[in-house]
Amino acid sequence: MSLHDWDDVRNELLRDRATAEALEVVQMRKQLIAAMAQKRRQSKITQEKIAGQIGVSKQAISKFESGASSPTLDVVFRYAEALNIDLFSKLKQAFA
């Protein structure tokens, strides 16, 4: 039995439309989380402060920002609100 090259396997999987769309959603989610974490750092707000504002633990914020966990939409929207980001408007623009 021989091993297959990852690029070949990935390309084969992405031929399936549902798989390709799921990957796109994951990539967009990662971009959103990275942008929000960057805004938090630029605003000099600690993970602990954000956590207290939105009612989760600092560890939850750390896992959220590192990609180790996947927060609920409610947590994402509360996180954005704590950073004064109008996520609803941004989503409307993205899907207009």
N, CA and C atoms as an extended XYZ file, in Angstrom:
288
Properties=species:S:1:pos:R:3:atomname:S:1:resname:S:1:resid:I:1 pbc="F F F"
N         0.832       -1.175        0.000 N   MET     1
C         0.000        0.000        0.000 CA  MET     1
C         0.881        1.244        0.000 C   MET     1
N         0.638        2.141       -0.919 N   SER     2
C         1.438        3.361       -0.973 CA  SER     2
C         0.638        4.543       -0.446 C   SER     2
N         1.354        5.520        0.073 N   LEU     3
C         0.724        6.733        0.575 CA  LEU     3
C         0.492        7.703       -0.576 C   LEU     3
N        -0.561        8.462       -0.456 N   HIS     4
C        -0.879        9.460       -1.474 CA  HIS     4
C        -0.382       10.822       -1.033 C   HIS     4
N         0.002       11.615       -1.987 N   ASP     5
C         0.434       12.981       -1.727 CA  ASP     5
C        -0.768       13.792       -1.242 C   ASP     5
N        -0.558       14.616       -0.192 N   TRP     6
C        -1.659       15.398        0.373 CA  TRP     6
C        -2.313       16.298       -0.672 C   TRP     6
N        -1.541       16.932       -1.526 N   ASP     7
C        -2.119       17.814       -2.543 CA  ASP     7
C        -3.065       17.058       -3.469 C   ASP     7
N        -2.719       15.831       -3.813 N   ASP     8
C        -3.587       15.017       -4.662 CA  ASP     8
C        -4.889       14.673       -3.938 C   ASP     8
N        -4.765       14.306       -2.676 N   VAL     9
C        -5.950       13.968       -1.882 CA  VAL     9
C        -6.839       15.189       -1.725 C   VAL     9
N        -6.225       16.329       -1.398 N   ARG    10
C        -6.982       17.578       -1.221 CA  ARG    10
C        -7.724       17.946       -2.503 C   ARG    10
N        -7.031       17.896       -3.615 N   ASN    11
C        -7.661       18.227       -4.898 CA  ASN    11
C        -8.826       17.297       -5.220 C   ASN    11
N        -8.665       16.033       -4.911 N   GLU    12
C        -9.743       15.068       -5.139 CA  GLU    12
C       -10.949       15.393       -4.254 C   GLU    12
N       -10.699       15.694       -2.992 N   LEU    13
C       -11.795       16.033       -2.077 CA  LEU    13
C       -12.519       17.304       -2.507 C   LEU    13
N       -11.758       18.283       -2.987 N   LEU    14
C       -12.358       19.572       -3.344 CA  LEU    14
C       -13.131       19.527       -4.660 C   LEU    14
N       -13.075       18.422       -5.359 N   ARG    15
C       -13.918       18.268       -6.541 CA  ARG    15
C       -15.392       18.159       -6.158 C   ARG    15
N       -15.624       17.706       -4.930 N   ASP    16
C       -16.983       17.617       -4.400 CA  ASP    16
C       -17.411       19.027       -3.977 C   ASP    16
N       -18.504       19.508       -4.546 N   ARG    17
C       -18.946       20.881       -4.313 CA  ARG    17
C       -19.229       21.156       -2.836 C   ARG    17
N       -19.895       20.237       -2.162 N   ALA    18
C       -20.231       20.441       -0.755 CA  ALA    18
C       -18.967       20.549        0.096 C   ALA    18
N       -17.972       19.742       -0.204 N   THR    19
C       -16.714       19.794        0.531 CA  THR    19
C       -15.999       21.113        0.277 C   THR    19
N       -15.979       21.552       -0.972 N   ALA    20
C       -15.342       22.830       -1.314 CA  ALA    20
C       -16.034       23.995       -0.614 C   ALA    20
N       -17.364       23.958       -0.575 N   GLU    21
C       -18.114       25.029        0.095 CA  GLU    21
C       -17.864       25.012        1.600 C   GLU    21
N       -17.783       23.832        2.189 N   ALA    22
C       -17.513       23.722        3.617 CA  ALA    22
C       -16.123       24.281        3.941 C   ALA    22
N       -15.151       23.996        3.109 N   LEU    23
C       -13.809       24.538        3.302 CA  LEU    23
C       -13.824       26.056        3.207 C   LEU    23
N       -14.567       26.601        2.277 N   GLU    24
C       -14.662       28.054        2.129 CA  GLU    24
C       -15.251       28.696        3.387 C   GLU    24
N       -16.260       28.077        3.962 N   VAL    25
C       -16.866       28.593        5.194 CA  VAL    25
C       -15.844       28.589        6.330 C   VAL    25
N       -15.093       27.509        6.452 N   VAL    26
C       -14.074       27.408        7.496 CA  VAL    26
C       -13.014       28.489        7.301 C   VAL    26
N       -12.592       28.714        6.071 N   GLN    27
C       -11.573       29.722        5.796 CA  GLN    27
C       -12.095       31.128        6.107 C   GLN    27
N       -13.348       31.407        5.765 N   MET    28
C       -13.936       32.722        6.076 CA  MET    28
C       -14.035       32.902        7.590 C   MET    28
N       -14.410       31.846        8.303 N   ARG    29
C       -14.510       31.908        9.757 CA  ARG    29
C       -13.152       32.235       10.370 C   ARG    29
N       -12.104       31.573        9.876 N   LYS    30
C       -10.757       31.833       10.391 CA  LYS    30
C       -10.324       33.273       10.128 C   LYS    30
N       -10.666       33.798        8.957 N   GLN    31
C       -10.327       35.189        8.631 CA  GLN    31
C       -11.050       36.156        9.560 C   GLN    31
N       -12.322       35.891        9.826 N   LEU    32
C       -13.096       36.739       10.723 CA  LEU    32
C       -12.501       36.728       12.124 C   LEU    32
N       -12.200       35.550       12.642 N   ILE    33
C       -11.630       35.425       13.980 CA  ILE    33
C       -10.282       36.137       14.058 C   ILE    33
N        -9.448       35.964       13.045 N   ALA    34
C        -8.132       36.618       13.031 CA  ALA    34
C        -8.279       38.135       13.020 C   ALA    34
N        -9.222       38.648       12.244 N   ALA    35
C        -9.442       40.095       12.185 CA  ALA    35
C        -9.949       40.633       13.523 C   ALA    35
N       -10.837       39.885       14.159 N   MET    36
C       -11.358       40.327       15.449 CA  MET    36
C       -10.269       40.291       16.522 C   MET    36
N        -9.447       39.263       16.523 N   ALA    37
C        -8.351       39.166       17.488 CA  ALA    37
C        -7.348       40.299       17.263 C   ALA    37
N        -7.081       40.615       16.009 N   GLN    38
C        -6.167       41.717       15.703 CA  GLN    38
C        -6.747       43.038       16.201 C   GLN    38
N        -8.028       43.260       15.984 N   LYS    39
C        -8.689       44.493       16.460 CA  LYS    39
C        -8.607       44.569       17.981 C   LYS    39
N        -8.821       43.437       18.664 N   ARG    40
C        -8.726       43.421       20.124 CA  ARG    40
C        -7.330       43.831       20.572 C   ARG    40
N        -6.311       43.260       19.941 N   ARG    41
C        -4.930       43.589       20.312 CA  ARG    41
C        -4.605       45.047       20.009 C   ARG    41
N        -5.030       45.539       18.839 N   GLN    42
C        -4.779       46.937       18.474 CA  GLN    42
C        -5.462       47.900       19.441 C   GLN    42
N        -6.612       47.477       19.942 N   SER    43
C        -7.357       48.307       20.891 CA  SER    43
C        -6.823       48.166       22.312 C   SER    43
N        -5.800       47.318       22.476 N   LYS    44
C        -5.163       47.075       23.767 CA  LYS    44
C        -6.168       46.580       24.812 C   LYS    44
N        -7.065       45.706       24.360 N   ILE    45
C        -8.042       45.079       25.243 CA  ILE    45
C        -7.566       43.650       25.497 C   ILE    45
N        -7.536       43.262       26.745 N   THR    46
C        -7.074       41.918       27.084 CA  THR    46
C        -8.160       40.876       26.812 C   THR    46
N        -7.718       39.650       26.665 N   GLN    47
C        -8.667       38.549       26.528 CA  GLN    47
C        -9.541       38.462       27.770 C   GLN    47
N        -8.958       38.715       28.915 N   GLU    48
C        -9.704       38.660       30.171 CA  GLU    48
C       -10.827       39.698       30.194 C   GLU    48
N       -10.541       40.912       29.724 N   LYS    49
C       -11.563       41.968       29.716 CA  LYS    49
C       -12.709       41.609       28.759 C   LYS    49
N       -12.362       41.155       27.563 N   ILE    50
C       -13.392       40.745       26.590 CA  ILE    50
C       -14.228       39.612       27.176 C   ILE    50
N       -13.551       38.651       27.785 N   ALA    51
C       -14.252       37.508       28.370 CA  ALA    51
C       -15.273       37.974       29.404 C   ALA    51
N       -14.864       38.885       30.272 N   GLY    52
C       -15.773       39.407       31.287 CA  GLY    52
C       -16.953       40.143       30.685 C   GLY    52
N       -16.699       40.880       29.604 N   GLN    53
C       -17.771       41.641       28.950 CA  GLN    53
C       -18.811       40.742       28.307 C   GLN    53
N       -18.371       39.613       27.777 N   ILE    54
C       -19.327       38.773       27.041 CA  ILE    54
C       -19.758       37.524       27.807 C   ILE    54
N       -19.244       37.361       29.026 N   GLY    55
C       -19.706       36.282       29.876 CA  GLY    55
C       -19.135       34.909       29.585 C   GLY    55
N       -17.869       34.874       29.168 N   VAL    56
C       -17.184       33.595       28.977 CA  VAL    56
C       -15.849       33.667       29.701 C   VAL    56
N       -15.137       32.569       29.769 N   SER    57
C       -13.830       32.566       30.432 CA  SER    57
C       -12.741       33.096       29.494 C   SER    57
N       -11.633       33.523       30.091 N   LYS    58
C       -10.478       33.954       29.304 CA  LYS    58
C        -9.983       32.797       28.446 C   LYS    58
N       -10.044       31.587       29.001 N   GLN    59
C        -9.613       30.405       28.259 CA  GLN    59
C       -10.480       30.193       27.017 C   GLN    59
N       -11.774       30.504       27.127 N   ALA    60
C       -12.668       30.368       25.971 CA  ALA    60
C       -12.256       31.338       24.870 C   ALA    60
N       -11.887       32.558       25.251 N   ILE    61
C       -11.432       33.549       24.261 CA  ILE    61
C       -10.127       33.078       23.631 C   ILE    61
N        -9.215       32.580       24.446 N   SER    62
C        -7.935       32.096       23.937 CA  SER    62
C        -8.144       30.961       22.938 C   SER    62
N        -9.009       30.012       23.280 N   LYS    63
C        -9.292       28.891       22.380 CA  LYS    63
C        -9.986       29.372       21.109 C   LYS    63
N       -10.879       30.318       21.255 N   PHE    64
C       -11.596       30.907       20.127 CA  PHE    64
C       -10.607       31.555       19.159 C   PHE    64
N        -9.722       32.383       19.698 N   GLU    65
C        -8.772       33.100       18.850 CA  GLU    65
C        -7.719       32.181       18.228 C   GLU    65
N        -7.368       31.112       18.917 N   SER    66
C        -6.339       30.206       18.390 CA  SER    66
C        -6.909       29.167       17.428 C   SER    66
N        -8.243       29.082       17.371 N   GLY    67
C        -8.868       28.102       16.498 CA  GLY    67
C        -9.060       26.746       17.150 C   GLY    67
N        -8.766       26.660       18.454 N   ALA    68
C        -8.905       25.390       19.160 CA  ALA    68
C       -10.358       25.058       19.490 C   ALA    68
N       -11.235       26.069       19.413 N   SER    69
C       -12.660       25.809       19.640 CA  SER    69
C       -13.472       26.637       18.660 C   SER    69
N       -14.702       26.260       18.534 N   SER    70
C       -15.601       26.941       17.611 CA  SER    70
C       -16.765       27.528       18.408 C   SER    70
N       -16.763       28.836       18.619 N   PRO    71
C       -17.809       29.443       19.443 CA  PRO    71
C       -19.158       29.477       18.723 C   PRO    71
N       -20.194       29.642       19.506 N   THR    72
C       -21.522       29.799       18.929 CA  THR    72
C       -21.615       31.165       18.250 C   THR    72
N       -22.595       31.306       17.385 N   LEU    73
C       -22.803       32.609       16.740 CA  LEU    73
C       -23.075       33.690       17.768 C   LEU    73
N       -23.803       33.347       18.822 N   ASP    74
C       -24.091       34.313       19.868 CA  ASP    74
C       -22.803       34.863       20.469 C   ASP    74
N       -21.848       33.997       20.748 N   VAL    75
C       -20.560       34.429       21.307 CA  VAL    75
C       -19.813       35.298       20.296 C   VAL    75
N       -19.841       34.912       19.035 N   VAL    76
C       -19.159       35.700       17.998 CA  VAL    76
C       -19.742       37.111       17.934 C   VAL    76
N       -21.072       37.213       17.952 N   PHE    77
C       -21.704       38.525       17.884 CA  PHE    77
C       -21.448       39.344       19.147 C   PHE    77
N       -21.438       38.713       20.316 N   ARG    78
C       -21.134       39.456       21.554 CA  ARG    78
C       -19.679       39.913       21.560 C   ARG    78
N       -18.788       39.083       21.053 N   TYR    79
C       -17.364       39.441       20.953 CA  TYR    79
C       -17.217       40.664       20.044 C   TYR    79
N       -17.861       40.621       18.890 N   ALA    80
C       -17.799       41.749       17.952 CA  ALA    80
C       -18.363       43.011       18.592 C   ALA    80
N       -19.484       42.873       19.273 N   GLU    81
C       -20.108       44.032       19.928 CA  GLU    81
C       -19.183       44.638       20.978 C   GLU    81
N       -18.480       43.794       21.724 N   ALA    82
C       -17.541       44.277       22.734 CA  ALA    82
C       -16.397       45.069       22.101 C   ALA    82
N       -16.116       44.796       20.835 N   LEU    83
C       -15.073       45.525       20.103 CA  LEU    83
C       -15.637       46.670       19.274 C   LEU    83
N       -16.930       46.943       19.456 N   ASN    84
C       -17.627       47.988       18.687 CA  ASN    84
C       -17.601       47.711       17.186 C   ASN    84
N       -17.753       46.447       16.835 N   ILE    85
C       -17.840       46.046       15.427 CA  ILE    85
C       -19.302       45.723       15.141 C   ILE    85
N       -19.856       46.363       14.116 N   ASP    86
C       -21.233       46.082       13.720 CA  ASP    86
C       -21.205       44.918       12.728 C   ASP    86
N       -21.210       43.731       13.268 N   LEU    87
C       -21.085       42.530       12.444 CA  LEU    87
C       -22.276       42.346       11.513 C   LEU    87
N       -23.468       42.748       11.951 N   PHE    88
C       -24.652       42.627       11.102 CA  PHE    88
C       -24.481       43.427        9.813 C   PHE    88
N       -23.999       44.654        9.923 N   SER    89
C       -23.796       45.483        8.727 CA  SER    89
C       -22.743       44.884        7.811 C   SER    89
N       -21.675       44.384        8.409 N   LYS    90
C       -20.608       43.785        7.604 CA  LYS    90
C       -21.110       42.536        6.875 C   LYS    90
N       -21.944       41.744        7.529 N   LEU    91
C       -22.498       40.566        6.877 CA  LEU    91
C       -23.447       40.958        5.748 C   LEU    91
N       -24.241       41.983        5.965 N   LYS    92
C       -25.139       42.450        4.912 CA  LYS    92
C       -24.343       42.879        3.692 C   LYS    92
N       -23.247       43.598        3.912 N   GLN    93
C       -22.402       44.048        2.800 CA  GLN    93
C       -21.775       42.866        2.080 C   GLN    93
N       -21.333       41.880        2.836 N   ALA    94
C       -20.669       40.715        2.244 CA  ALA    94
C       -21.602       39.894        1.377 C   ALA    94
N       -22.875       39.869        1.736 N   PHE    95
C       -23.823       39.024        1.013 CA  PHE    95
C       -24.797       39.820        0.166 C   PHE    95
N       -24.512       41.093       -0.029 N   ALA    96
C       -25.405       41.935       -0.858 CA  ALA    96
C       -25.163       41.689       -2.329 C   ALA    96
